[in-house]
Amino acid sequence: MTNPKYVIAARVGSDEDETGHEPLLFWNSHDGFGSLAAATVFTEEDALSYALPIADDQPEWVQLPETPS
């Protein structure tokens, strides 16, 4: 297993989107919350020392799935 990678996610509102899930925004250290494609990716060590940003909903750490090598 490789070293896990994490992003910070926060729910947007309380309504489900067309897939039946609550929409999420992802933290970007330069621009704030936005798309997953622009999210800042953290190692487990980075995540342990990084303070979660303040948002309307409590942000949480989300582990990214492993990508094949």
C-alpha positions as CSV (number, residue, x, y, z in Angstrom):
1,M,0.0,0.0,0.0
2,T,1.3,3.5,-0.9
3,N,1.1,6.4,1.5
4,P,-2.5,7.6,1.7
5,K,-3.4,11.1,0.4
6,Y,-6.1,13.3,1.9
7,V,-8.2,16.3,0.9
8,I,-10.4,18.6,3.1
9,A,-14.1,18.5,2.1
10,A,-17.1,20.4,3.3
11,R,-20.8,19.9,2.4
12,V,-22.6,22.6,0.5
13,G,-26.1,23.3,1.8
14,S,-28.3,20.4,2.8
15,D,-29.9,19.5,-0.6
16,E,-28.9,16.4,-2.4
17,D,-27.7,16.7,-6.0
18,E,-29.0,14.7,-9.0
19,T,-26.9,11.7,-7.9
20,G,-28.6,11.6,-4.5
21,H,-25.5,12.9,-2.6
22,E,-24.9,16.2,-0.8
23,P,-22.6,18.3,-2.9
24,L,-19.0,18.8,-1.6
25,L,-16.4,21.5,-2.0
26,F,-12.7,20.8,-1.5
27,W,-10.1,23.0,0.1
28,N,-7.4,24.7,-1.9
29,S,-4.7,26.4,0.2
30,H,-4.5,29.3,-2.3
31,D,-8.2,29.9,-3.3
32,G,-10.3,28.4,-0.5
33,F,-13.1,25.9,-1.3
34,G,-13.7,24.7,-4.9
35,S,-13.5,21.7,-7.2
36,L,-11.8,18.5,-6.4
37,A,-9.5,19.0,-9.4
38,A,-8.0,22.1,-7.7
39,A,-7.9,20.7,-4.2
40,T,-4.7,20.7,-2.1
41,V,-3.6,17.1,-1.5
42,F,-2.1,16.3,1.8
43,T,0.0,13.4,3.1
44,E,-1.0,11.8,6.3
45,E,1.8,13.6,8.1
46,D,0.7,17.0,6.6
47,A,-2.9,16.3,7.6
48,L,-1.9,15.7,11.3
49,S,-0.4,19.2,11.5
50,Y,-2.8,21.2,9.3
51,A,-5.7,23.1,11.0
52,L,-9.0,22.5,9.3
53,P,-10.4,25.8,7.8
54,I,-13.5,27.4,9.1
55,A,-16.6,26.9,7.0
56,D,-20.4,26.9,7.3
57,D,-20.3,23.1,7.7
58,Q,-17.6,21.4,9.7
59,P,-14.9,20.4,7.1
60,E,-13.5,16.9,7.3
61,W,-10.6,14.9,6.0
62,V,-11.3,12.6,3.1
63,Q,-8.9,9.9,2.0
64,L,-8.4,9.7,-1.7
65,P,-8.6,6.3,-3.4
66,E,-5.3,4.8,-4.5
67,T,-4.4,5.3,-8.1
68,P,-2.8,2.4,-10.0
69,S,0.9,2.8,-10.7
